[in-house]
Amino acid sequence: MNTIAQYLTRTRGRTRLSLTDVITYLYLTFGTIVMFGPVLWLVLSSFKSTQQLVRFPPTILPYRQETVTVEGYDTPLDLYAVTMEDGTVRQLAQVRRVGIEAQMIDPTNPEEIIRVNINQRQPIESVVFSFDNYVTGVQQFNFWQYLWNSVVVTALATILTLIVNSMAAFALSKYQFRGRNAIFLVTISTLMIPLSVILIPVFLVITEIGWSNNLIGVIVPGAATPTGVFLLRQYMLTIPDELLDSARIDGASEWRIYLQIILPLARPALAVLAIFSIMWRWNDFLWPLIVLRRSELFTLQVGLNSFQGELQTQWNLILAMTVLTLLPITAVFAFLQKYITTGIATTGMK
């Protein structure tokens, strides 16, 4: 902890902060707020009720109004701090509201009705982290089925992506043949094609072969990615060709070279591509929405759309379920993030 504290508090100036230190810390603080502020707001808002979400001005923490149980009333009554005409402040419970007038009672003396203007009162609130949204969301939302579908799609699509892209990168980096650079340039140029351009042709193809309304129709079309081919090819170029030549002299087949030499040495780049692929597949919404029509086949992202009705959107449940959908991808990223810097930093180095 002392080492971390010294690293975070070190300055360019020996005795005091210099202008460079101030600008650096301001820039880093601003970047941290921009990056993690929305995530923090999402998590905290997932504990709020619908009324708290539409409250103005909005609050960061999930506040809940305190209530009190009064004899003679079936439901708990909301508590308010009421400023009386003599300037004193009393804690009163609201029985009912008629226009701008609120009928209040003292919980210790519920027999007397006190009529006050609604501008004379302030709700008594406390911070409450309630899991009601999560419980209700899981009950109304086929969460476990959608989670399983997302895991299946993400896992199989990632494995297929790693296999296809690594084989293509191996061929484009270690084999000398006519048109190799042209094939690579054509592959990279597909990055400039918008997704909306190919949606209809790809959908017609998978419909023709019977993959529509099937998880395989979500998994296979996105297996080959130009980004993955580029990343792996650039990394495989750093692997010495002498290793492959030595293996061939020893009688190793091309498949054995690919499986036992190329893949182990390209592990950092494969880990980076695996992270990217998992994030792409897990967060994909448009393509599964087009392909899948049966609710039992929905992924989590498509299933979240069920909370959005024509007249009302259950934002509190959407936020809670969104937090749950972020937990698996966050765990995977935390487990594999150490490979990101290594994989990207060494890509393309000789």
Phi and psi in degrees as a GROMACS rama.xvg file:
@    title "Ramachandran Plot"
@    xaxis  label "Phi"
@    yaxis  label "Psi"
@TYPE xy
-64.2684  -37.6474  ASN-2
-64.9849  -42.4212  THR-3
-63.9262  -42.5338  ILE-4
-64.0723  -40.5929  ALA-5
-65.4722  -37.0277  GLN-6
-67.5811  -40.9023  TYR-7
-74.5796  -24.6334  LEU-8
-106.258  2.76598  THR-9
-69.8274  148.797  ARG-10
-129.573  162.074  THR-11
-74.2764  -38.6808  ARG-12
-77.2292  146.525  GLY-13
-75.3317  -37.7655  ARG-14
-111.307  -24.3448  THR-15
-149.499  169.569  ARG-16
-70.8443  133.44  LEU-17
-93.1072  172.802  SER-18
-60.8736  -37.4019  LEU-19
-63.0289  -40.3578  THR-20
-62.9535  -44.4656  ASP-21
-61.9174  -46.8735  VAL-22
-63.0824  -40.3928  ILE-23
-63.5233  -47.8405  THR-24
-67.668  -36.6349  TYR-25
-64.6642  -42.6948  LEU-26
-64.0072  -45.2241  TYR-27
-66.1891  -39.1982  LEU-28
-64.6678  -44.2551  THR-29
-61.6691  -44.1704  PHE-30
-62.8251  -38.8986  GLY-31
-64.6574  -42.0327  THR-32
-65.2509  -43.4449  ILE-33
-63.5003  -39.7015  VAL-34
-77.8388  -45.8356  MET-35
-102.611  -10.6782  PHE-36
-59.3634  -51.1336  GLY-37
-60.3749  -35.968  PRO-38
-67.0712  -42.7379  VAL-39
-62.9288  -43.047  LEU-40
-61.7918  -40.3474  TRP-41
-60.5199  -47.6907  LEU-42
-64.7641  -45.7274  VAL-43
-68.0266  -37.0152  LEU-44
-70.8619  -21.2476  SER-45
-67.535  -14.4941  SER-46
-95.9013  -0.720179  PHE-47
-90.093  155.216  LYS-48
-81.9866  172.626  SER-49
-61.8693  -38.6556  THR-50
-65.4126  -37.0115  GLN-51
-70.1635  -31.9489  GLN-52
-67.9615  -32.7883  LEU-53
-97.7171  8.65725  VAL-54
-70.5736  141.778  ARG-55
-130.494  130.157  PHE-56
-71.8076  149.477  PRO-57
-70.4196  157.415  PRO-58
-118.672  151.285  THR-59
-79.7567  -47.7677  ILE-60
-83.4611  153.091  LEU-61
-81.3723  99.1466  PRO-62
-89.7495  145.266  TYR-63
-130.077  138.233  ARG-64
-73.5359  135.54  GLN-65
-74.9474  147.024  GLU-66
-126.384  165.511  THR-67
-139.674  142.52  VAL-68
-92.8544  122.265  THR-69
-117.031  135.08  VAL-70
-62.6893  132.467  GLU-71
100.943  -7.38415  GLY-72
-119.881  134.072  TYR-73
-70.9818  -35.4521  ASP-74
-114.803  153.892  THR-75
-62.1792  146.03  PRO-76
-102.708  144.387  LEU-77
-71.9709  139.439  ASP-78
-96.08  141.516  LEU-79
-135.274  149.666  TYR-80
-94.2552  111.333  ALA-81
-106.612  128.77  VAL-82
-90.1328  114.569  THR-83
-79.7033  172.473  MET-84
-65.3806  -28.4764  GLU-85
-85.3507  4.03617  ASP-86
94.0821  -8.46245  GLY-87
-76.8817  155.488  THR-88
-114.169  126.917  VAL-89
-124.558  149.67  ARG-90
-92.5174  112.019  GLN-91
-122.61  155.293  LEU-92
-105.716  137.936  ALA-93
-87.1337  126.934  GLN-94
-87.346  -50.5569  VAL-95
-157.745  166.286  ARG-96
-127.295  132.475  ARG-97
-125.555  102.617  VAL-98
65.0503  -125.203  GLY-99
-94.7608  7.25382  ILE-100
-109.523  133.543  GLU-101
-113.738  134.584  ALA-102
-95.8656  116.415  GLN-103
-117.295  160.446  MET-104
-137.475  154.798  ILE-105
-85.8992  122.256  ASP-106
-56.9482  -25.8523  PRO-107
-83.1271  -17.6902  THR-108
-139.973  72.9276  ASN-109
-71.9094  -1.93703  PRO-110
-75.9028  -29.8651  GLU-111
-93.1381  128.874  GLU-112
-93.3462  125.413  ILE-113
-112.351  121.533  ILE-114
-98.6412  124.871  ARG-115
-135.016  157.495  VAL-116
-75.4263  142.731  ASN-117
-65.1645  -19.3423  ILE-118
-78.1388  -10.3293  ASN-119
-88.4279  0.0945483  GLN-120
-122.541  153.705  ARG-121
-133.485  131.336  GLN-122
-64.5274  141.022  PRO-123
-90.677  115.947  ILE-124
-124.459  158.875  GLU-125
-143.169  154.693  SER-126
-76.87  123.457  VAL-127
-133.356  122.399  VAL-128
-97.4746  90.0739  PHE-129
-96.2168  139.223  SER-130
-97.1056  21.1406  PHE-131
-61.9569  -39.8935  ASP-132
-62.4719  -38.619  ASN-133
-68.925  -43.8075  TYR-134
-65.2716  -46.7873  VAL-135
-64.0059  -40.8237  THR-136
-63.2356  -43.6034  GLY-137
-65.753  -35.3136  VAL-138
-70.9493  -41.3571  GLN-139
-84.182  -20.1101  GLN-140
-109.723  126.371  PHE-141
-72.0547  65.7994  ASN-142
-63.0636  -47.2017  PHE-143
-66.8826  -37.4251  TRP-144
-67.241  -44.0384  GLN-145
-66.078  -37.3023  TYR-146
-62.3389  -43.9431  LEU-147
-62.6752  -42.9828  TRP-148
-61.7359  -42.3275  ASN-149
-65.2108  -40.4547  SER-150
-64.3379  -43.0409  VAL-151
-63.0891  -48.2017  VAL-152
-62.5533  -46.5681  VAL-153
-65.8761  -45.9431  THR-154
-65.0265  -50.1993  ALA-155
-67.1721  -40.3561  LEU-156
-65.4952  -37.7178  ALA-157
-67.4232  -45.0004  THR-158
-60.3524  -45.7013  ILE-159
-63.9935  -39.1027  LEU-160
-62.7168  -44.6889  THR-161
-63.5019  -40.5407  LEU-162
-67.163  -52.0367  ILE-163
-65.133  -47.1428  VAL-164
-68.7367  -37.5301  ASN-165
-68.1433  -36.7872  SER-166
-66.3856  -43.2446  MET-167
-64.933  -41.8687  ALA-168
-66.0044  -37.4103  ALA-169
-61.0366  -45.1434  PHE-170
-66.8019  -40.4419  ALA-171
-77.529  -16.2089  LEU-172
-104.093  -28.0598  SER-173
-117.918  -6.48854  LYS-174
-110.022  137  TYR-175
-100.908  113.062  GLN-176
-149.782  158.492  PHE-177
-67.69  132.584  ARG-178
87.7529  8.5531  GLY-179
-62.4658  -48.1185  ARG-180
-66.1831  -35.238  ASN-181
-65.1473  -41.5463  ALA-182
-62.6395  -42.0766  ILE-183
-63.9621  -42.8444  PHE-184
-65.0224  -39.7882  LEU-185
-63.451  -40.4604  VAL-186
-62.448  -46.2401  THR-187
-67.687  -33.6549  ILE-188
-65.9138  -20.9908  SER-189
-66.2076  -13.7864  THR-190
-64.006  -23.3121  LEU-191
-84.4058  -5.32833  MET-192
-87.0311  119.427  ILE-193
-63.7649  148.844  PRO-194
-61.4575  -35.9683  LEU-195
-62.9735  -22.9496  SER-196
-72.1574  -34.8588  VAL-197
-100.313  -2.51311  ILE-198
-59.6447  -51.1009  LEU-199
-66.2699  -46.9161  ILE-200
-59.3453  -42.9077  PRO-201
-66.2735  -39.4016  VAL-202
-64.0993  -40.0595  PHE-203
-63.9594  -36.7185  LEU-204
-66.5271  -49.2484  VAL-205
-69.728  -26.9566  ILE-206
-68.9074  -39.482  THR-207
-65.1314  -36.1114  GLU-208
-92.986  3.80243  ILE-209
85.1845  21.4163  GLY-210
-98.0201  1.20104  TRP-211
-69.1279  145.673  SER-212
58.3912  40.4338  ASN-213
-146.541  144.69  ASN-214
-62.9046  -29.09  LEU-215
-64.9891  -27.8149  ILE-216
-70.1831  -19.1591  GLY-217
-89.1954  -31.1605  VAL-218
-79.2142  -50.2739  ILE-219
-72.6029  -45.3131  VAL-220
-56.8901  -31.3306  PRO-221
-97.5945  18.4303  GLY-222
-66.2792  -45.7275  ALA-223
-91.7154  121.26  ALA-224
-124.231  133.247  THR-225
-62.7464  -32.1463  PRO-226
-63.1144  -43.8745  THR-227
-65.3876  -41.4704  GLY-228
-62.6747  -44.67  VAL-229
-62.7347  -47.4916  PHE-230
-61.3867  -47.7666  LEU-231
-70.8141  -37.8025  LEU-232
-63.1157  -45.6078  ARG-233
-63.2071  -34.9698  GLN-234
-73.1602  -40.5745  TYR-235
-68.1304  -22.7136  MET-236
-63.5598  -22.7909  LEU-237
-79.9936  -13.1428  THR-238
-77.611  124.813  ILE-239
-61.4748  135.605  PRO-240
-66.269  -23.1664  ASP-241
-61.63  -32.7142  GLU-242
-62.6644  -42.0855  LEU-243
-68.7226  -39.7295  LEU-244
-64.6505  -39.5314  ASP-245
-63.7961  -39.7839  SER-246
-66.1771  -37.6268  ALA-247
-67.1538  -38.5113  ARG-248
-62.369  -35.4713  ILE-249
-77.989  0.00568052  ASP-250
93.2673  12.8932  GLY-251
-74.1104  138.666  ALA-252
-77.6891  167.665  SER-253
-64.4214  -35.3594  GLU-254
-65.4072  -39.9868  TRP-255
-67.4794  -40.0967  ARG-256
-60.7592  -42.7482  ILE-257
-63.9397  -44.156  TYR-258
-79.7218  -37.8595  LEU-259
-103.288  -13.3914  GLN-260
-116.719  -55.9726  ILE-261
-65.3018  -53.866  ILE-262
-62.373  -45.2101  LEU-263
-62.0511  -39.4038  PRO-264
-72.8874  -26.2144  LEU-265
-93.9728  18.9476  ALA-266
-58.5849  -43.7784  ARG-267
-59.3797  -43.1595  PRO-268
-67.6397  -36.8885  ALA-269
-64.3706  -37.0108  LEU-270
-65.6036  -40.5087  ALA-271
-63.1952  -46.2706  VAL-272
-64.1035  -35.8125  LEU-273
-62.546  -41.613  ALA-274
-62.7798  -47.1626  ILE-275
-59.8272  -45.6622  PHE-276
-64.0344  -42.49  SER-277
-61.5976  -43.0646  ILE-278
-66.0411  -40.7194  MET-279
-62.5024  -50.364  TRP-280
-70.7003  -39.9117  ARG-281
-66.3642  -39.0528  TRP-282
-92.0212  -0.647806  ASN-283
-66.6206  131.406  ASP-284
-122.558  -46.1336  PHE-285
-65.0377  -49.5791  LEU-286
-65.9012  -47.1196  TRP-287
-60.0815  -34.2512  PRO-288
-63.5739  -35.9673  LEU-289
-75.516  -40.8773  ILE-290
-79.9579  -40.8724  VAL-291
-96.0972  133.878  LEU-292
-121.223  -25.878  ARG-293
-83.7326  131.642  ARG-294
-64.1417  -29.2779  SER-295
-70.4275  -10.5239  GLU-296
-103.274  -1.33178  LEU-297
-63.1003  144.352  PHE-298
-86.0178  175.054  THR-299
-60.9801  -42.0128  LEU-300
-65.9491  -38.8966  GLN-301
-72.1624  -38.4877  VAL-302
-63.1107  -32.8231  GLY-303
-60.9632  -24.9545  LEU-304
-65.9336  -18.0019  ASN-305
-69.3961  -19.2691  SER-306
-78.8246  -7.8065  PHE-307
-99.7794  105.342  GLN-308
-94.964  179.438  GLY-309
-73.1273  -32.5132  GLU-310
-109.161  -23.9296  LEU-311
-146.442  139.422  GLN-312
-114.939  125.219  THR-313
-85.3468  80.8138  GLN-314
-65.5258  -34.3542  TRP-315
-63.6273  -39.1964  ASN-316
-73.9577  -36.4066  LEU-317
-61.3901  -44.1395  ILE-318
-64.5312  -42.2334  LEU-319
-64.5753  -45.0174  ALA-320
-69.3977  -30.4059  MET-321
-64.5649  -40.0646  THR-322
-61.4169  -42.0273  VAL-323
-64.4912  -36.898  LEU-324
-70.6471  -22.9642  THR-325
-80.306  -22.125  LEU-326
-62.5978  -47.4907  LEU-327
-62.1621  -44.3236  PRO-328
-67.2619  -32.4099  ILE-329
-67.9264  -40.1139  THR-330
-64.4588  -42.5226  ALA-331
-63.9593  -43.7261  VAL-332
-63.3657  -41.7983  PHE-333
-64.2676  -33.0114  ALA-334
-75.3542  -35.2969  PHE-335
-105.263  -2.44822  LEU-336
-64.809  -23.0308  GLN-337
-65.911  -19.841  LYS-338
-85.0081  -14.2165  TYR-339
-64.7967  -52.1539  ILE-340
-61.7291  -44.1719  THR-341
-63.4528  -44.7872  THR-342
-67.1682  -44.3989  GLY-343
-76.0117  -37.5932  ILE-344
-66.0426  -32.3253  ALA-345
-95.5393  -1.85997  THR-346
-70.3379  125.688  THR-347
84.5456  3.02313  GLY-348
-85.217  142.16  MET-349
